[in-house]
Amino acid sequence: MAQQHPGPGDSSTGSVSAEDIRADDLRFLHAVAQTGSRSVAAANLGVDTSTVTRRIRALEKALGVRLVENGVSGWVLTETGRTVAAAAGAIEAAVGDAVAAVAGSSASALRGHARVTAPDGFGAYFIAPALVRLRERHPDLTVELITTTRQLNLFQSGFDVAVSVGEAMSRQLVSEQIAVYELGLYATDGYLDAHGVPATVAELRGHPLIWYVDSLLRVEDLDLDKHIPGMVAQFGSTSIFGQVEATRAGGGIGLLPVFVARRHPELRRVLADEVAVRLGFTLAARRERISNPVVEAIRAAIHEELRDRAHELVSG
């Protein structure tokens, strides 16, 4: 007979005891939360997908609640699942810290595994070089850079250090603004020769704008209507590099970060006085991880990179 597992509204028949929970099952839930994929989690853990399913169902049974449900593209964590996964991540981090302490790990000999998330343009041009230099000093340290444009909240697990546009959305994340960057309007000379140079923001509305996909954007500070009221993007891409290439191909006028656009001399800025959007980058880490030597080293490396290059983020 197929094993029946709790539904979304189910609760256990009795109180949940820590003795009912296998700590190793939490590791499987955390792996799914980190990767967003049952198959990738299985590969990372060195097991098959049926083992991942079995271990998470066992955890659901022990807790008396559903932790995952079927989504369009696979498993999606429920709200309770995200909460439990965050706690599982904290436990795994604490174990890692204990192992590092016993092994005598210190700031002078970092090792282990760390994951950093950042917006794709800033991640590629600023965070990647910072992490490369960090690894040159600590070759036993493995780092992963995940590029994504999103606003951070407590339930987004799977990172040690994160950079986001705008403020982090949880008091349980220790965050700080580390830089201000500027966005401006850019197009190629070929496009402007063919379609004219807008002299006012009103004239800009006669041109196709290249920007993010509004329906997929979850960052309030990047809401286009806040910066150019009434303007709608006619070409959208979730990647800043997709936006740049569409602009370079003559697809319209792109609202692009200055630090990306200036790498392409064929792009010409327009309406520089009228449209100069300045936003902040925030650096965040989970409160329980803020004193971890690897987290401290990553944060220091990012600060070091910006001390030398912050001027690249704005015009002038």
C-alpha positions in Angstrom: 0.0 0.0 0.0 1.3 3.5 -0.9 2.5 5.5 2.1 0.1 8.3 2.9 1.8 11.6 3.9 0.3 14.6 5.6 -1.6 17.2 3.6 -1.1 20.9 3.8 -3.6 21.3 6.6 -2.8 18.2 8.5 -1.3 18.2 12.0 0.2 15.4 14.0 -2.1 13.5 16.3 0.2 14.2 19.2 3.0 16.6 20.2 6.1 16.4 18.1 9.2 15.3 19.9 12.8 15.9 18.8 13.3 12.2 19.3 10.8 11.6 16.4 13.0 13.5 13.9 16.1 12.1 12.2 18.5 15.0 12.0 19.8 13.5 8.7 16.4 13.9 7.1 16.7 17.7 7.7 19.8 17.6 5.5 17.8 16.3 2.6 15.1 19.1 3.0 17.9 21.7 3.2 19.5 20.3 0.0 16.2 20.7 -1.9 15.7 24.2 -0.6 19.3 25.1 -1.7 19.0 23.8 -5.2 15.3 24.1 -5.9 15.4 20.7 -7.5 14.9 17.2 -6.2 17.2 15.7 -8.9 20.0 18.2 -8.3 19.7 17.8 -4.5 20.0 14.0 -5.1 23.1 14.4 -7.2 24.7 16.7 -4.6 24.0 14.3 -1.9 25.2 11.3 -3.9 21.9 9.4 -3.8 19.0 8.8 -6.2 15.8 10.9 -6.3 13.7 8.1 -4.6 15.9 8.4 -1.6 15.4 12.2 -1.4 11.6 11.6 -1.7 11.6 8.9 1.0 13.6 10.9 3.5 11.5 14.0 3.1 8.3 12.0 3.4 9.7 10.5 6.6 10.4 14.0 7.9 6.8 15.1 7.0 5.4 12.1 8.9 7.5 12.9 11.9 6.5 16.5 12.0 2.9 15.9 10.9 2.9 18.6 8.3 3.5 18.8 4.5 6.8 20.4 3.7 6.8 20.2 -0.1 4.1 20.2 -2.8 4.1 19.7 -6.5 4.6 22.9 -8.6 4.7 23.6 -12.3 8.4 22.7 -12.6 8.8 20.2 -9.7 8.7 20.4 -6.0 8.0 23.7 -4.2 8.5 24.2 -0.4 5.4 25.1 1.6 5.6 28.0 4.0 6.3 25.5 6.8 8.8 23.8 4.6 10.7 27.0 4.1 10.7 27.6 7.8 12.0 24.1 8.6 14.6 24.3 5.8 15.9 27.6 7.2 16.3 25.9 10.6 17.9 22.9 9.0 20.4 25.3 7.3 21.2 26.9 10.6 21.9 23.4 12.1 24.1 22.4 9.2 26.0 25.7 9.4 26.5 25.2 13.2 27.9 21.7 12.5 30.2 23.1 9.9 31.4 25.8 12.3 32.1 23.1 15.0 34.1 21.0 12.5 36.1 24.0 11.5 36.8 24.9 15.1 38.0 21.4 15.9 40.1 21.3 12.8 41.8 24.5 13.8 40.4 26.5 10.8 41.2 30.2 11.1 41.2 33.3 9.0 44.7 32.4 7.9 43.7 29.0 6.5 40.1 29.0 5.3 38.5 25.8 3.9 35.1 24.5 3.2 32.3 25.5 0.9 30.5 28.8 0.5 27.7 30.1 -1.7 27.3 33.8 -2.6 24.3 35.2 -4.5 24.4 38.5 -6.3 22.7 40.3 -9.2 24.1 39.1 -12.5 25.9 42.3 -13.7 27.3 43.2 -10.3 28.1 39.6 -9.6 30.1 39.1 -12.8 32.1 42.4 -12.7 32.6 42.9 -9.0 31.8 39.9 -6.8 33.5 37.3 -9.1 36.9 39.1 -9.0 36.6 39.6 -5.3 36.0 35.8 -4.8 38.9 34.9 -7.1 41.3 37.0 -5.1 39.9 35.4 -1.9 40.6 32.0 -3.3 44.1 32.9 -4.2 44.7 33.5 -0.5 42.7 30.4 0.6 43.0 27.7 -2.2 41.2 25.1 0.0 38.0 27.2 0.0 35.4 26.3 -2.6 33.0 29.1 -3.6 29.9 29.2 -5.7 28.5 32.4 -7.2 24.8 32.3 -7.9 23.5 35.3 -10.0 19.9 36.3 -9.5 18.0 39.6 -9.2 15.8 39.4 -6.2 15.0 41.0 -2.9 16.2 38.9 0.1 13.9 37.6 2.8 14.3 35.1 5.5 12.8 32.2 3.6 15.3 32.3 0.8 17.8 29.8 1.9 20.9 28.4 0.2 23.4 31.2 0.6 26.1 32.3 3.0 26.5 35.8 1.8 24.1 37.7 -0.5 24.1 40.9 -2.4 20.8 42.4 -3.5 19.3 45.5 -5.0 17.5 47.4 -2.2 17.1 46.4 1.4 17.0 42.9 2.8 13.5 42.0 4.0 14.2 40.3 7.3 15.5 41.4 10.6 17.1 38.0 11.0 19.5 39.0 8.2 22.4 41.3 9.1 22.6 43.7 6.2 24.4 46.8 5.2 24.4 49.0 2.1 27.8 48.6 0.4 27.5 50.7 -2.7 25.4 53.0 -4.8 25.1 52.5 -8.5 23.6 54.5 -11.4 21.4 53.5 -14.3 21.0 55.6 -17.5 19.5 55.4 -20.9 21.7 54.0 -23.7 21.3 53.2 -27.4 23.6 52.7 -30.4 24.4 55.5 -32.9 22.8 53.3 -35.5 19.6 53.1 -33.7 19.6 56.9 -32.9 20.4 57.8 -36.5 17.5 55.7 -37.7 14.9 56.6 -35.1 16.0 60.0 -33.7 17.4 61.1 -30.4 14.8 61.8 -27.7 15.2 65.3 -26.3 12.7 64.9 -23.5 11.2 62.1 -21.4 7.9 62.6 -23.3 9.7 61.8 -26.5 11.2 58.7 -25.0 7.8 57.2 -25.0 8.0 57.0 -28.7 10.9 54.5 -28.5 10.9 50.9 -27.4 12.5 50.6 -24.0 14.6 47.6 -23.0 14.3 46.6 -19.3 13.4 43.7 -17.0 10.4 41.4 -17.4 7.9 43.3 -15.2 5.8 40.2 -14.3 8.9 38.3 -13.1 10.5 41.2 -11.3 10.4 40.9 -7.5 12.6 43.9 -6.6 10.6 47.0 -5.6 13.5 49.4 -6.3 13.6 48.2 -9.9 9.9 49.1 -10.5 10.1 51.0 -13.8 7.1 53.2 -13.0 9.0 54.6 -10.0 11.7 56.0 -12.3 10.0 56.7 -15.6 6.3 57.0 -14.8 4.0 55.6 -17.4 6.8 53.9 -19.4 6.4 50.2 -20.3 9.2 48.0 -21.6 8.7 46.7 -25.1 11.7 44.3 -24.8 12.2 42.5 -21.5 14.9 40.2 -20.2 15.6 38.8 -16.8 19.3 39.1 -17.4 21.2 42.4 -17.6 23.4 40.8 -20.2 20.3 40.1 -22.3 19.3 43.7 -22.0 22.7 44.9 -23.0 22.8 42.7 -26.1 19.3 43.8 -27.2 20.5 47.4 -26.9 23.7 46.7 -28.8 21.6 45.0 -31.5 19.6 48.2 -32.0 16.4 46.9 -30.4 15.7 50.2 -28.6 16.9 52.3 -25.7 18.1 50.4 -22.7 17.9 51.5 -19.1 21.3 50.0 -18.1 23.7 50.2 -15.2 26.5 52.7 -16.0 29.2 50.1 -14.9 27.9 47.7 -17.6 27.2 50.2 -20.4 30.6 51.9 -20.3 32.2 48.6 -21.2 30.6 49.0 -24.7 31.9 52.1 -26.4 29.2 51.7 -29.2 26.5 52.6 -26.6 25.7 56.3 -26.3 23.9 57.8 -23.3 20.8 59.9 -23.9 18.8 62.1 -21.5 21.6 61.9 -19.0 20.3 64.9 -17.0 16.7 63.8 -17.0 17.1 60.1 -16.2 19.9 59.1 -13.8 18.6 56.5 -11.4 20.6 55.7 -8.3 20.0 52.6 -6.3 21.8 50.7 -3.6 23.4 47.3 -3.3 22.9 45.6 0.1 25.3 42.9 1.5 23.6 40.5 3.9 24.3 37.3 5.8 22.2 35.3 8.2 22.6 36.4 11.8 23.6 33.0 13.0 26.4 32.9 10.4 27.8 36.5 10.6 30.8 35.5 12.8 31.7 32.5 10.7 35.3 33.0 9.5 34.4 32.2 5.9 31.5 34.6 5.9 33.7 37.3 7.5 36.4 36.8 4.8 33.9 37.0 1.9 32.4 40.2 3.3 35.9 41.7 3.7 36.9 40.7 0.2 33.8 42.4 -1.3 34.5 45.5 0.7 38.1 45.5 -0.5 37.0 45.2 -4.1 34.6 48.2 -3.7 37.2 50.4 -2.0 39.2 50.3 -5.2 36.4 50.3 -7.7 33.3 52.0 -6.3 33.8 55.0 -8.7 33.0 52.7 -11.6 29.4 52.3 -10.4 28.3 55.9 -11.1 28.9 58.4 -13.9 31.5 61.2 -13.6 
